[in-house]
Every structure is written in C-alpha cells, then in structure tokens.
C-alpha cells in the first residue's frame, strides 16, 4: 500500500493553517495572513488516513526549531522534530502513536538516528506524550519573540515495540474509529459492544493502542468479523493480518468434530483483496447476492 506519510503540498498546508485549537492551545493556531513557507520548505510531511483525509503533520529539521534568546540552543547532531495533530483528534490518546510513527518514518526515509523535540513549558499534555515515547529531560529556553518558556527534549532513549493483547478499552476503540475516519460511537455504546464480543484483538505500541479487531459469534454456526482498524501511520506492517488471524484462530479452537462455521464480514472499499487472502469470497457471486446493511437511529 502507499505510504500514508507524504511530502507536504500547498493544499494540505492550507488545511493545516485553517485548524483551530481551543483554549490555551490556541497559541498553535496559524496566524491569519501568515505565509505557509514554513510548511513548504521541504521538511514537512502530512499523515493521511485510508480515505485520504488529513490526520496530522510532521516538521523535520530547521523548521521544527523556535527562535531562542539563548545562543547555540540547538547544537548539531539530532534531527529536530515538530508535529501537529488534527484538533478533532487531540485528547483521544493518539499522541504517542502519532509521534512514534513520525520517528519511524524519519529513521527509515531520512536516515535519522537521534531526535530532539521542543515543547512549550505549559503544554503538559504534549510533555507526557513525549516522555512516554522515551524523550528525556532537556534544556530550558525562552522564545526570542514571545518570551514564553520552552524546553528542548533529547531522545528517545528507546523505541516502541508492538504487543498484541486481548482487546482494547472503550476509549481506545473510539479513538481508533475517529483516526481511521469512521463514524463516531458514544463511549457507553462502545463499551457494551466490546463486552458483547466473543473475541477481541488489540495491538499496542509502547502501551498505546494502534489497532483493534473483534469477532461476534452466536455459539453455533454464524460468526461476524468486524471493526478491523489500524492507525493510518501503522498500516502496511502486518498488524491487521495478525489481528484477523487471531480472531479466526479463536473460532477454529471452538469447533467440534463435524462442525462448520460461516464467517461474515463487510469489507471496506478497496479492501476485498486483503480479506480474500484468508479465504473470504466476494459477493455477489453465483451462489450469493450482495451484502447489505443499514443504520438504525
């Protein structure tokens, strides 16, 4: 599949400039009339979901630094990293996975080994994300223009490692739905749905949920595979494959001599070939009509 992290374009930069963060985070809003040069200097990249919607962006190199009052705040060596997540996705627990995906991209595509981040002193939410990803204590500095305090963090000391678990939390499930561009489900309904699953698979990177899948089963001959989701930046790593395999392995373990199970699913647009690898057939065919569904509200 195509890499979901692509070089910045004028159209995407304009969308980022239109983002509006609330309350104290409004300091990150693009000032009206400010040129987009910083996002078009060749060091910026955009993260898209499978539908092609803008999820966030990364800034690597000089553009990720701030003007400081102190000289030599940025000694040569580490690659400076800046990032911004779509306002609608902030506060959903996606920050660490979003950052880790950018670091992985920089290692693979830019050959970077050491990294550095600059964070506003007031932004404790970002600070927690960065330290969770292994960035350590750094140097205090002051913005040359605004006079606001910042901290330059060094790291990370270690990278994340994928871990597969049984299911995800309702909050994580809702965050994944939003990140992949699916319609929203209220938290209570998500919790009920997860609790009612016969089996659920989850994938984590450094304790952050990056993928989920679940299986519904009547205990007899009918089962339904659903909610196979992987964060855009983590797609193409075999995570979806592993989770689907785990769901199907659960079903096979329940089968008794002489049993046959029918497993249904509704594939996302363009995802038919992915599920055919597991033995699923397309509909319609000679024996079956098209799959159907509807929303009840």
SULHUPE-V463068 format. One line per field, one symbol per residue. ss: DSSP state (@ for helix, = for strand, . for the rest). phi: phi as a letter, one per 30 degrees, with the letter a starting at -180 (. if undefined). A space follows every 10 residues. Layout:
# SULHUPE-V463068
ss = ???
phi = ???
This chain:
# SULHUPE-V463068
ss = ....===..@ @@@@@@@... ..@@@@@@.. ......@@@@ ...=====.. ...======= @@@@...=.. ........== =====.@@@. ....@@@@@@ @@@@@@@@@@ ....====== ...@@@@@@@ @@...===== ===.....== =====..... .=====...@ @@@@@@@@@. ......@@@@ @@@@@...== =====..=== =======... .========= .@@@....@@ @@@@@@@@@@ @@@@...... .===...... .@@@@@.... .......... .......
phi = .dddcbedcd dddddddddb cdhddddcdd deiddceddc cjccbcccdd diddcabbbc jedcccdcdd dhdbddkddd bbabceedcd icicdddddd ddddddddcc idbcbbbcbd edddddeddd dddjdcebcd bbddcdiddb bccckddacd bdbcbdibde ddddddeddc idddbddddd ddddddddab cbbbbiicdc aaabbcadic ccbbcbhdbb eedcdicidd edddedddde dddddceidb ccccacddei cedddddcjd cdbdbdcbdd dbaaccb
